[in-house]
Amino acid sequence: MDRCPNCRARYSGEKECQRCGMDLSALLWIEAQAEAWERFAIERLTAGDLKGAKVAVAEALARQHRPLALMLWRFAQQASER
């Protein structure tokens, strides 16, 4: 998270926004879950498990649309077309 979704203040690394005081803990948890699913997708791709990688990427994208997850999705789609 780069900025608070409520007031757009720069994220300071705390669980509450330094400007507006919004509790960011749930959003940080979702972000961490998306990152974990991305890592799992990479592990599955490395192991040659394309189906498992696609499931993991879908889980990551269900939580947050991050650039890495979108690239992994495109890669998995192209690999399955071959």
N, C-alpha and C positions, 0 to 999 in steps of 0.2 A: 504494500500500500504506500503510495507516494503522498497522497493528500487525504484529508478528512473528507468523506463523502457529504458531510453536512455543510461545512463552512469553507472547504477547500484549503484550510491551513496545511502547511507542510507537516507530514507525519514525523513525530519526534521519537518514536520507538516505545512510547508508553501505551498503556491500555485505554487511556482517555485522551481525547483531543486537548492539546494545550490551549487552544483558543476558546472553543465552545463547550468543552467538557463532555462531549458525546462519548459514550462507552463504545469502544471499538473492539472489545474482546470477541464478540461473536463473529465479526467480520474477519478478524485475524485468524480465528479458528478455521473458518471456511477457506481462507487463503492457504493455511497450512495443510488442510486436507487436499486441496487441489494440487499443491506441490507434491504431496506424498503419492497421489495417483499418477502424476506425471513421471515421478521416479520409477514407480512400479511398471508403467508402460514401457519405459526405456529398458528396464530389466527384462521384460517379456520379449521385446524386440531383439535384444542381445541374445536371448535364449532361443530365438527362432520361433517363438509362439505368437504368430501374427493375430490369431483370434483373441488371445488373452490381452495383447497390447491394445487392440481396438476396444475391448471392454473397459480396460483401465483408462484409456483416453476419453472414452465417453463419460466415465465417472468424473474425471477431472473437469471436463467441459460442463457437466451438470452443476458443478460447484462454482466455477469461474472461467470465463473465456480469457485465457492467458495466451500470449503469443506462442510459447513453447507447445502448449497443448494443441493449438490450431495447426502448427507445423507437424506435430506428431500424427495428428489425424490425417492430414494430407498425405504424409509419407505412407501411413498404413493403408490408406485407400489406394494409392498408386501401386504399392507392393501387392495388394490383393488382386489387382487387375492384371498382373503379369502372369 
